[in-house]
Amino acid sequence: MSLIKFLFALIIGGVITTTGIYAYQSYTKKPIDFLQPTPSITTTTNQKVENPNKNQISNEPKKHDNSNQAIASPGLNADELETINIYKRVSPSVVNIATITYEEDFFFDVVPRQGAGSGFIIDTAGHVLTNNHVVAGAQKMSVSFEDQSKTYPATLVGLDARSDLAVIKVKGPSSILTPVMLGDSSILQVGQKAIAIGNPFGIGRTITTGVISALNRKVRKSNNSVASDMIQTDAAINMGNSGGPLINSKGEVIGINTMIFSPNEGKGSVGIGFALPINNAKRFLPDLIQKGKVSYPWLGVKILALRPDYKEVLELPVYEGLLVLQVIQNSPASYGGIKGGNKRVIVGNVVLPLGGDIITAIDGVKLYKETDLTNYLESKKKIGETANVTVVRGNKILNIPVKLFEKPQR
C-alpha cells in the first residue's frame, strides 16, 4: 500500500510540475530583449456582437457623475485624491485587447495563439488607439472593458509598423464607448506626474504612477527603425501594458505606452519605460481611420552620412552632412533640382558615385545621419508641404525648396 501511495504521489507531482513548466513557457513565450515592445500575454475571451454607434472624434471634456469622484478621507492627501479621481475618470475608457493568431505548430497543424494588450477609446464610434505590435497579424480580436464581465468583437481599421500605431473598432453599446481626452505632448516637462493604466500580465485593470523621467529619447524599435522623440517614464510598464495610455495630472492622454528597457530578459519593469507621444498619434489618426495606413512624405535620394575622415579622402568641401549618391527619377528631389553623383570613385573596396550635392540641413535643422532625414520627414512634414533643403554644391551653399509627395509603396 505504501508503494502505491508513493507512485500515486510521484505521478501527481509530475503532472503539477509539467503544468507549471507549460504555464511558464506560455507566459514567457516571447521574452523582451533590452529594448522591445511589450509582448503578448495568453488570454481567452467570449465574443458577442452588439450594434456599433458612430460619431465624430472629439477631445471635449467628458461629464461624469459623482460616483466617479474620490471620497474624501482623513487618510488621503490631495495628491492621492487627485490620482484616484484621474483613475475613476479615465479607467472606463481603457480597454483590454485579446487577439488570436493562427499558426502552424511543429507537426504543421494550425493552432491558435492568443495574445493580449491594452488600448483606449478615442471617439464614440468605438475607435480604439493601440500599438501596431499588439494587433499586427491577428485574425480575431475582442475587447473587454473595466469590469471584464463581457467581451465585444473588434475589427482592424488601420495600422502602421513604422510608427507602431494601430486603430481598431469595437462593436459595443454607446453607453460604454466613453472617449478619453487627448492632451498635448509638446508641452511636457521632465518631473511632471505620469500615470499608466493597462492590463499588465493579463491580470486585469492596473494603475501605476511615476513621473516623466526624460523627453525626446532616441530608441531603436523592434523593426530596427529609430524613434527620436519617445517619452521616458518610471511609471511601471510591463507585458500587456502596450497600447495603454500614459496620462497627465489633468486626466489627459499624453502618450501610448509602448516598450521597456529590461536587462533581465523582460521579466518585469525596472523603472525605465517608453511611450509614443500622443501628438504623433494625433498626426497619423486621420490616415489610419480613413485610409487604413499612414502615408509618408518622401525626398527620393540615396545618401551617405559623412565622417570627418571623408573630407580629405573624398576631397569634399565639408565634413558633415549627407552626400547625395543618387537622385531617384521622378522623385521630389529630382523635380526640385537636387543633384546626385556624376563620377565614380573607388574608395577601398567600394565604388561611390561622387560629385553630388551634400545636404546639410532641412528647414534649418542640421542633418548628420541618414536616419536624421527620414525621422524629420516622417515626424515633421506632411505630403504636399514644401521642405527647404540646404545643400553644398561645390563651394556654394544653396537653399532648394522641394515639394514633398507620397513615398511609393514597395
C-alpha positions as CSV (number, residue, x, y, z in Angstrom):
1,M,0.0,0.0,0.0
2,S,2.9,2.4,0.8
3,L,4.4,1.7,-2.6
4,I,1.1,2.5,-4.3
5,K,0.8,5.8,-2.4
6,F,4.3,6.7,-3.3
7,L,3.7,6.0,-7.0
8,F,0.5,8.0,-6.9
9,A,2.2,11.0,-5.3
10,L,5.0,10.8,-7.8
11,I,2.6,10.9,-10.8
12,I,0.6,13.8,-9.3
13,G,3.8,15.7,-8.7
14,G,4.9,15.1,-12.2
15,V,1.6,16.5,-13.6
16,I,1.9,19.6,-11.4
17,T,5.5,20.2,-12.4
18,T,4.7,19.7,-16.1
19,T,1.7,22.1,-15.9
20,G,3.9,24.7,-14.1
21,I,6.5,24.5,-16.8
22,Y,3.9,24.8,-19.6
23,A,2.3,27.8,-17.9
24,Y,5.7,29.4,-17.5
25,Q,6.6,28.8,-21.1
26,S,3.2,30.2,-22.3
27,Y,3.6,33.2,-20.0
28,T,7.2,33.9,-21.3
29,K,6.7,32.7,-24.8
30,K,8.1,36.0,-26.2
31,P,10.8,37.4,-23.9
32,I,11.7,41.1,-24.2
33,D,15.3,41.9,-25.2
34,F,16.9,45.1,-23.9
35,L,14.5,47.4,-25.8
36,Q,11.5,45.8,-27.3
37,P,7.7,46.3,-27.4
38,T,5.9,44.7,-24.5
39,P,4.9,41.2,-25.9
40,S,1.5,39.5,-25.9
41,I,0.0,37.7,-22.9
42,T,-2.0,34.5,-23.1
43,T,-5.7,35.0,-22.5
44,T,-9.1,33.8,-23.5
45,T,-12.3,35.6,-24.5
46,N,-16.0,35.0,-25.3
47,Q,-17.5,37.2,-28.1
48,K,-21.0,38.7,-28.5
49,V,-21.9,41.2,-31.2
50,E,-23.6,44.5,-30.4
51,N,-24.7,47.3,-32.8
52,P,-21.9,49.9,-33.3
53,N,-22.6,53.6,-32.8
54,K,-20.9,56.2,-34.9
55,N,-19.9,59.7,-34.1
56,Q,-17.1,62.3,-34.6
57,I,-13.7,62.2,-32.9
58,S,-13.8,64.7,-30.0
59,N,-11.4,65.9,-27.4
60,E,-14.1,67.7,-25.4
61,P,-14.0,67.0,-21.7
62,K,-16.3,64.3,-20.5
63,K,-19.1,64.7,-18.0
64,H,-19.0,62.3,-15.1
65,D,-21.4,61.6,-12.3
66,N,-20.4,61.9,-8.6
67,S,-19.7,58.1,-8.4
68,N,-16.5,58.8,-10.3
69,Q,-15.2,61.2,-7.7
70,A,-12.9,60.1,-4.9
71,I,-14.4,60.1,-1.5
72,A,-12.5,62.4,0.9
73,S,-11.0,60.6,3.8
74,P,-8.7,61.7,6.6
75,G,-6.2,59.1,5.3
76,L,-5.9,60.6,1.8
77,N,-3.9,63.6,0.9
78,A,-4.5,65.9,-2.0
79,D,-2.2,64.1,-4.4
80,E,-3.8,60.7,-3.6
81,L,-7.3,62.2,-4.2
82,E,-6.1,63.6,-7.5
83,T,-4.8,60.2,-8.6
84,I,-8.0,58.4,-7.5
85,N,-10.1,60.9,-9.4
86,I,-8.0,60.5,-12.6
87,Y,-8.3,56.7,-12.4
88,K,-12.1,56.9,-12.0
89,R,-12.4,59.3,-14.9
90,V,-10.1,57.6,-17.4
91,S,-10.3,53.9,-16.5
92,P,-13.7,53.4,-18.2
93,S,-12.1,54.4,-21.5
94,V,-9.2,52.0,-21.2
95,V,-9.8,48.5,-22.8
96,N,-8.1,45.1,-22.7
97,I,-7.4,43.7,-26.2
98,A,-7.4,40.0,-26.8
99,T,-6.1,38.6,-30.1
100,I,-6.0,35.3,-31.8
101,T,-3.4,34.4,-34.5
102,Y,-3.4,31.1,-36.2
103,E,0.0,29.5,-36.7
104,E,1.4,26.1,-37.7
105,D,3.0,24.0,-35.0
106,F,5.9,21.6,-35.3
107,F,3.6,19.0,-36.9
108,F,2.1,21.6,-39.4
109,D,-1.2,21.6,-37.5
110,V,-2.9,25.0,-37.4
111,V,-3.2,26.1,-33.8
112,P,-4.5,29.4,-32.3
113,R,-2.0,31.6,-30.5
114,Q,-3.6,34.1,-28.1
115,G,-2.2,37.4,-27.0
116,A,-3.3,40.5,-25.1
117,G,-2.5,44.2,-24.8
118,S,-4.2,47.5,-23.9
119,G,-5.8,50.4,-25.8
120,F,-8.2,53.3,-25.2
121,I,-11.4,54.7,-26.8
122,I,-10.8,57.8,-28.8
123,D,-14.4,58.5,-30.1
124,T,-18.0,57.5,-29.6
125,A,-17.9,55.5,-32.8
126,G,-15.8,52.9,-31.0
127,H,-12.4,53.5,-32.4
128,V,-9.6,52.3,-30.1
129,L,-6.0,53.5,-30.4
130,T,-3.3,51.0,-29.5
131,N,0.2,49.8,-30.7
132,N,0.7,48.1,-34.0
133,H,2.6,45.2,-32.3
134,V,-0.4,44.4,-30.2
135,V,-2.7,43.6,-33.1
136,A,-0.5,43.0,-36.1
137,G,-1.2,39.6,-37.7
138,A,-4.2,38.9,-35.6
139,Q,-7.1,37.0,-37.3
140,K,-9.5,37.7,-34.5
141,M,-9.8,40.5,-31.9
142,S,-12.0,41.2,-29.0
143,V,-12.2,43.9,-26.4
144,S,-13.2,44.0,-22.7
145,F,-13.8,47.0,-20.5
146,E,-13.2,47.8,-16.9
147,D,-15.2,45.0,-15.2
148,Q,-14.1,42.4,-17.8
149,S,-17.6,40.8,-17.4
150,K,-18.3,40.9,-21.1
151,T,-16.2,41.0,-24.3
152,Y,-17.1,42.6,-27.6
153,P,-15.8,41.8,-31.1
154,A,-13.4,44.2,-32.7
155,T,-12.1,44.8,-36.3
156,L,-8.9,46.2,-37.6
157,V,-9.3,49.8,-39.1
158,G,-5.7,50.7,-39.8
159,L,-2.1,50.0,-38.7
160,D,1.4,51.3,-39.3
161,A,4.5,49.4,-38.3
162,R,6.8,52.4,-38.8
163,S,5.0,54.5,-36.1
164,D,3.9,51.4,-34.2
165,L,0.3,52.7,-34.1
166,A,-2.9,50.9,-34.9
167,V,-6.6,51.7,-34.7
168,I,-9.3,49.0,-34.2
169,K,-13.0,49.4,-33.8
170,V,-15.1,47.7,-31.1
171,K,-18.7,46.8,-31.7
172,G,-20.3,47.8,-28.4
173,P,-23.2,49.8,-27.0
174,S,-22.8,53.6,-26.9
175,S,-23.2,53.6,-23.2
176,I,-19.7,52.1,-22.7
177,L,-17.9,54.0,-25.5
178,T,-16.5,56.8,-23.5
179,P,-13.6,58.6,-25.2
180,V,-10.5,59.8,-23.4
181,M,-9.3,63.4,-23.6
182,L,-6.1,63.8,-25.8
183,G,-3.5,66.1,-24.3
184,D,-0.6,67.9,-25.9
185,S,2.8,66.1,-25.6
186,S,4.7,69.1,-26.9
187,I,4.4,70.9,-23.6
188,L,5.5,68.1,-21.3
189,Q,8.2,68.8,-18.7
190,V,10.6,66.4,-17.0
191,G,9.4,65.8,-13.5
192,Q,5.7,66.1,-14.0
193,K,3.3,63.4,-12.9
194,A,2.8,60.4,-15.2
195,I,0.1,57.7,-14.8
196,A,-0.2,54.4,-16.7
197,I,-3.3,52.4,-16.9
198,G,-3.4,49.0,-18.6
199,N,-3.6,45.2,-18.4
200,P,-0.1,44.0,-17.3
201,F,0.5,40.3,-17.4
202,G,-3.2,39.8,-18.3
203,I,-4.2,40.2,-14.6
204,G,-6.7,43.0,-15.2
205,R,-7.0,46.7,-14.8
206,T,-4.0,48.2,-13.1
207,I,-2.8,51.7,-12.4
208,T,0.9,52.7,-11.8
209,T,2.2,56.2,-11.1
210,G,5.5,58.0,-11.6
211,V,7.0,61.0,-13.4
212,I,8.2,62.0,-16.8
213,S,11.8,60.9,-16.5
214,A,13.1,62.3,-19.8
215,L,11.9,63.6,-23.2
216,N,12.9,63.1,-26.8
217,R,14.7,59.8,-26.1
218,K,16.1,58.0,-29.1
219,V,15.1,54.4,-29.0
220,R,15.7,51.7,-31.6
221,K,12.4,49.8,-32.2
222,S,11.9,46.1,-32.9
223,N,11.6,46.9,-36.7
224,N,15.1,48.5,-36.5
225,S,13.8,52.0,-37.1
226,V,14.7,54.7,-34.6
227,A,12.1,56.7,-32.6
228,S,13.7,60.0,-31.7
229,D,11.1,61.6,-29.5
230,M,10.0,58.9,-27.0
231,I,8.7,59.9,-23.6
232,Q,10.6,58.1,-20.8
233,T,8.8,57.3,-17.5
234,D,9.4,55.4,-14.3
235,A,5.7,54.5,-14.0
236,A,5.8,50.7,-14.1
237,I,5.1,49.3,-17.6
238,N,5.0,45.6,-18.1
239,M,3.9,42.9,-20.5
240,G,0.3,43.6,-21.5
241,N,0.6,47.4,-20.9
242,S,1.4,48.0,-24.6
243,G,-1.1,50.3,-26.3
244,G,-2.4,51.7,-23.0
245,P,-2.5,55.4,-22.1
246,L,0.1,57.5,-20.3
247,I,-1.8,60.2,-18.5
248,N,-1.0,63.6,-17.0
249,S,-2.5,65.2,-13.8
250,K,-5.4,66.6,-15.8
251,G,-6.5,63.1,-16.9
252,E,-5.4,63.7,-20.5
253,V,-3.6,61.1,-22.5
254,I,-0.1,62.3,-23.3
255,G,1.4,59.1,-24.7
256,I,0.9,55.5,-25.7
257,N,2.8,53.0,-23.5
258,T,5.0,51.0,-25.9
259,M,8.2,49.5,-24.7
260,I,10.5,49.0,-21.7
261,F,14.2,48.7,-21.0
262,S,14.6,45.3,-19.5
263,P,18.1,43.9,-18.8
264,N,16.6,40.8,-17.1
265,E,15.1,39.1,-20.2
266,G,11.8,41.0,-20.0
267,K,10.8,39.7,-16.6
268,G,9.4,43.0,-15.4
269,S,9.7,46.7,-15.1
270,V,12.9,48.2,-13.9
271,G,11.5,51.7,-13.9
272,I,12.5,52.6,-17.5
273,G,9.6,52.6,-19.8
274,F,8.9,54.5,-23.1
275,A,5.7,55.9,-24.5
276,L,4.9,57.3,-28.0
277,P,4.0,61.0,-27.8
278,I,0.2,61.5,-28.3
279,N,0.9,64.3,-30.8
280,N,2.4,61.7,-33.1
281,A,-0.8,59.6,-32.9
282,K,-3.0,62.7,-33.5
283,R,-0.9,63.4,-36.6
284,F,-1.5,59.9,-38.0
285,L,-5.0,59.2,-36.8
286,P,-6.8,60.7,-39.9
287,D,-4.8,58.4,-42.2
288,L,-5.2,55.4,-40.1
289,I,-9.0,55.8,-39.8
290,Q,-9.7,57.0,-43.4
291,K,-7.1,55.0,-45.4
292,G,-6.1,52.2,-43.1
293,K,-2.5,53.2,-43.4
294,V,-0.1,56.1,-42.9
295,S,1.2,57.9,-46.0
296,Y,4.7,59.4,-45.5
297,P,6.4,62.2,-47.5
298,W,9.5,61.3,-49.5
299,L,12.5,63.1,-50.8
300,G,13.9,60.4,-53.1
301,V,17.6,60.4,-52.6
302,K,20.2,57.7,-51.8
303,I,22.6,59.2,-49.4
304,L,25.8,58.6,-47.4
305,A,26.4,60.2,-44.0
306,L,29.8,61.9,-44.0
307,R,32.5,61.4,-41.4
308,P,35.4,63.8,-40.7
309,D,37.9,61.5,-42.3
310,Y,35.9,61.5,-45.6
311,K,36.7,65.2,-46.2
312,E,40.3,64.7,-47.3
313,V,39.9,61.2,-48.8
314,L,37.0,62.2,-51.0
315,E,38.1,65.9,-51.4
316,L,34.8,67.3,-50.1
317,P,34.2,70.9,-49.2
318,V,32.6,70.0,-45.8
319,Y,33.0,67.1,-43.4
320,E,29.4,66.9,-42.0
321,G,26.1,66.2,-43.8
322,L,24.6,63.7,-46.2
323,L,26.3,63.1,-49.5
324,V,23.8,62.6,-52.3
325,L,24.9,59.5,-54.2
326,Q,21.8,59.2,-56.4
327,V,18.6,61.1,-57.0
328,I,15.6,58.8,-57.8
329,Q,13.9,59.5,-61.1
330,N,10.6,61.4,-60.8
331,S,11.1,62.0,-57.1
332,P,10.6,65.3,-55.2
333,A,14.4,65.7,-55.1
334,S,14.6,65.3,-58.9
335,Y,11.9,67.9,-59.5
336,G,13.4,70.2,-57.0
337,G,16.8,70.2,-58.7
338,I,19.0,68.3,-56.2
339,K,22.0,66.7,-57.9
340,G,23.3,63.2,-57.4
341,G,26.8,61.8,-58.1
342,N,28.2,62.1,-61.6
343,K,31.5,60.4,-61.3
344,R,32.5,57.0,-59.9
345,V,35.4,56.8,-57.5
346,I,36.8,53.6,-55.9
347,V,37.2,54.0,-52.1
348,G,38.7,50.9,-50.7
349,N,36.6,48.0,-52.0
350,V,33.6,50.3,-52.7
351,V,32.6,52.2,-55.8
352,L,31.0,55.5,-54.8
353,P,29.2,57.9,-57.2
354,L,30.7,61.3,-56.2
355,G,30.1,64.9,-57.3
356,G,26.6,65.2,-55.9
357,D,25.1,67.7,-53.5
358,I,25.8,67.5,-49.8
359,I,22.6,68.0,-47.8
360,T,23.5,69.8,-44.6
361,A,20.0,70.8,-43.2
362,I,16.3,70.7,-43.9
363,D,14.1,73.6,-42.8
364,G,17.2,74.8,-40.8
365,V,17.6,71.5,-38.9
366,K,21.1,70.1,-39.3
367,L,21.5,66.6,-40.6
368,Y,24.3,64.2,-39.6
369,K,23.0,60.7,-40.1
370,E,20.8,59.0,-42.7
371,T,18.1,58.4,-40.1
372,D,18.0,62.2,-39.3
373,L,16.5,62.9,-42.7
374,T,14.0,60.1,-42.6
375,N,12.9,60.9,-39.0
376,Y,12.4,64.6,-39.8
377,L,10.3,64.0,-42.8
378,E,8.1,61.3,-41.1
379,S,7.6,63.3,-37.9
380,K,7.6,66.9,-39.0
381,K,6.4,67.1,-42.6
382,K,3.2,66.2,-44.5
383,I,2.5,65.3,-48.1
384,G,2.1,68.4,-50.2
385,E,4.2,70.6,-47.9
386,T,7.5,72.2,-49.1
387,A,10.8,71.5,-47.4
388,N,13.7,73.9,-47.7
389,V,16.7,71.7,-48.3
390,T,20.2,73.3,-47.7
391,V,22.9,71.8,-49.8
392,V,26.6,72.4,-50.5
393,R,27.3,72.3,-54.2
394,G,31.0,72.8,-55.0
395,N,31.9,75.9,-53.0
396,K,28.3,77.3,-52.9
397,I,25.6,76.9,-50.3
398,L,22.1,76.7,-51.9
399,N,18.6,76.6,-50.3
400,I,16.4,74.5,-52.5
401,P,12.6,74.4,-52.0
402,V,11.3,70.8,-52.6
403,K,7.6,70.0,-52.7
404,L,7.0,66.6,-51.0
405,F,4.7,63.9,-52.2
406,E,3.9,60.4,-51.1
407,K,6.6,57.7,-50.9
408,P,5.8,54.9,-53.4
409,Q,4.8,51.6,-51.9
410,R,7.4,48.8,-52.3
